[in-house]
Amino acid sequence: MSTKKILIICFGILLLAVIVTYFIFSTEPTASSEGATKETAMLIDVVKAEQGNFRPVIEATGTVQPVEDVMLSPQVSGQVIRRSPEFIPGGFVSKGAVLLQIDPSDFRNTLELRKSDLLQAKTDLNMEMGRQEVAEQDLELAGVDSLSANQRSLVLRQPQLDAIKAQVKAAEAAVAQAELELSRTTIRAPFDAHILSQNVTVGSQVTPGDELGRLVGSEQYWVNLTVPVDKLQWLSFPKSGDEKGSTVQIRNSGWPKDIYRTGYLDKQVGALDDQTRLARVLVRVNDPLAREDTTNIQRELIIGGFVEAKVQAREIENVVRLNRDYLRTNQTVWVNEDGELSIREVEIILTDAKYAYISKGLEQGENIITTNLSVVSEGAKLRTKAPETSAENNDTQQQNIDEQ
């Protein structure tokens, strides 16, 4: 085939392709403008604003600590000859119970010596008083009236009598000290106590300052809570020993869901926590070890344990209580006002774990929007869910159709 024929064939194919392409684009259908623009009111859920008097519940965390806590030490030296069976870690003892007995033999001997010294001093006193009576008689018989007060005192042996009286007082003090040291050989529980540690046994040689064991009071514990400073004004503390502060529910995360211990606010510690800068308050819990519980339901508080607490605050009057989830940015609340969005600025006087307590900005019965809206603008159109039987309420759309 010649070159000329090849060129003619190629040109023909190219021309055919151009014709086909032009035909395709010239016969493509043209879209007509039949769209519509919708303005649809946003579908929302609402709750009614609830106004009244409420008692907030302030949540806090803290640790358990004893009210009474002592490290037992002896006040005299000696060998331990007896130890109470209850004086062991985990044991319970009553106030005044004997825990340890230090060998009292040396102290008894010392007491007898001091009593002997006292008896000798009293004997000397009686003898000196007899000498003084003799001296008075001799002075009267002599009939000397020109003696000075000092001379008369010397003649009547007054200095000797005073010295003997001083010896009697010193001997009495020595006896009292010996009796005190003898009593200190018996170590007793200073209060109703729970034994946390015991570091001595029979045969141990002890001296003053030795740590014999740690005892904590078993009648009451404290729970040391930390709360924000601005919430202190809503807490009630007792003004006397007969009063009780705000009620507090205390629970450990390891306890069953419905189990808690009840305590009462007792004191406000006058210092902030060094790390959190929160205020510290003490909650008093009676029978912390549940020894008086006959139901076997109560749980024991453990010293050093981390607990959660719910503190019953003082009553707040004439406020609107609103779930905190319904608060919006910058302390605002969305309100459905006659089918339009109203963005309200509110004044919140207190918030607890669940609610915000509002003094200004909302009224009783207003419709609070609970739905998160994608478009938030004052006056935006709103609609609420209507009953399924109402066909008219199911269609609240307005349609504006623009034809091009």
Rosetta blueprint (number, residue, H / E / L):
1 M L
2 S L
3 T H
4 K H
5 K H
6 I H
7 L H
8 I H
9 I H
10 C H
11 F H
12 G H
13 I H
14 L H
15 L H
16 L H
17 A H
18 V H
19 I H
20 V H
21 T H
22 Y H
23 F H
24 I H
25 F H
26 S H
27 T L
28 E L
29 P L
30 T L
31 A L
32 S L
33 S L
34 E L
35 G L
36 A L
37 T E
38 K E
39 E E
40 T L
41 A L
42 M E
43 L E
44 I E
45 D L
46 V E
47 V E
48 K E
49 A L
50 E E
51 Q E
52 G E
53 N E
54 F E
55 R L
56 P L
57 V E
58 I E
59 E E
60 A E
61 T E
62 G E
63 T E
64 V E
65 Q E
66 P E
67 V L
68 E L
69 D E
70 V E
71 M E
72 L E
73 S L
74 P L
75 Q L
76 V L
77 S L
78 G E
79 Q E
80 V E
81 I E
82 R E
83 R E
84 S L
85 P L
86 E L
87 F L
88 I L
89 P L
90 G L
91 G L
92 F E
93 V E
94 S L
95 K L
96 G L
97 A L
98 V E
99 L E
100 L E
101 Q E
102 I E
103 D L
104 P L
105 S H
106 D H
107 F H
108 R H
109 N H
110 T H
111 L H
112 E H
113 L H
114 R H
115 K H
116 S H
117 D H
118 L H
119 L H
120 Q H
121 A H
122 K H
123 T H
124 D H
125 L H
126 N H
127 M H
128 E H
129 M H
130 G H
131 R H
132 Q H
133 E H
134 V H
135 A H
136 E H
137 Q H
138 D H
139 L H
140 E H
141 L H
142 A H
143 G L
144 V L
145 D L
146 S L
147 L L
148 S L
149 A H
150 N H
151 Q H
152 R H
153 S H
154 L H
155 V H
156 L L
157 R L
158 Q H
159 P H
160 Q H
161 L H
162 D H
163 A H
164 I H
165 K H
166 A H
167 Q H
168 V H
169 K H
170 A H
171 A H
172 E H
173 A H
174 A H
175 V H
176 A H
177 Q H
178 A H
179 E H
180 L H
181 E H
182 L H
183 S H
184 R L
185 T L
186 T E
187 I E
188 R E
189 A L
190 P L
191 F L
192 D L
193 A E
194 H E
195 I E
196 L E
197 S E
198 Q E
199 N L
200 V L
201 T L
202 V L
203 G L
204 S L
205 Q E
206 V E
207 T L
208 P L
209 G L
210 D L
211 E L
212 L L
213 G E
214 R E
215 L E
216 V E
217 G E
218 S L
219 E L
220 Q E
221 Y E
222 W E
223 V E
224 N E
225 L E
226 T E
227 V E
228 P L
229 V H
230 D H
231 K H
232 L H
233 Q H
234 W H
235 L L
236 S L
237 F L
238 P L
239 K L
240 S L
241 G L
242 D L
243 E L
244 K L
245 G L
246 S L
247 T E
248 V E
249 Q E
250 I E
251 R E
252 N L
253 S L
254 G L
255 W L
256 P L
257 K L
258 D L
259 I L
260 Y L
261 R E
262 T E
263 G E
264 Y E
265 L E
266 D E
267 K E
268 Q E
269 V E
270 G E
271 A E
272 L E
273 D L
274 D L
275 Q L
276 T L
277 R L
278 L L
279 A E
280 R E
281 V E
282 L E
283 V E
284 R E
285 V E
286 N E
287 D L
288 P L
289 L L
290 A L
291 R L
292 E L
293 D L
294 T L
295 T L
296 N L
297 I L
298 Q L
299 R L
300 E L
301 L L
302 I L
303 I L
304 G L
305 G L
306 F E
307 V E
308 E E
309 A E
310 K E
311 V E
312 Q E
313 A L
314 R L
315 E L
316 I E
317 E E
318 N E
319 V E
320 V E
321 R E
322 L E
323 N E
324 R H
325 D H
326 Y H
327 L L
328 R E
329 T L
330 N L
331 Q L
332 T E
333 V E
334 W E
335 V E
336 N E
337 E E
338 D L
339 G L
340 E E
341 L E
342 S E
343 I E
344 R E
345 E E
346 V L
347 E E
348 I E
349 I E
350 L E
351 T E
352 D L
353 A L
354 K L
355 Y E
356 A E
357 Y E
358 I E
359 S E
360 K E
361 G L
362 L L
363 E L
364 Q L
365 G L
366 E L
367 N E
368 I E
369 I E
370 T L
371 T L
372 N L
373 L L
374 S L
375 V L
376 V L
377 S L
378 E L
379 G L
380 A L
381 K E
382 L E
383 R E
384 T E
385 K L
386 A L
387 P L
388 E L
389 T L
390 S L
391 A H
392 E H
393 N H
394 N H
395 D L
396 T L
397 Q L
398 Q E
399 Q E
400 N E
401 I L
402 D L
403 E L
404 Q L
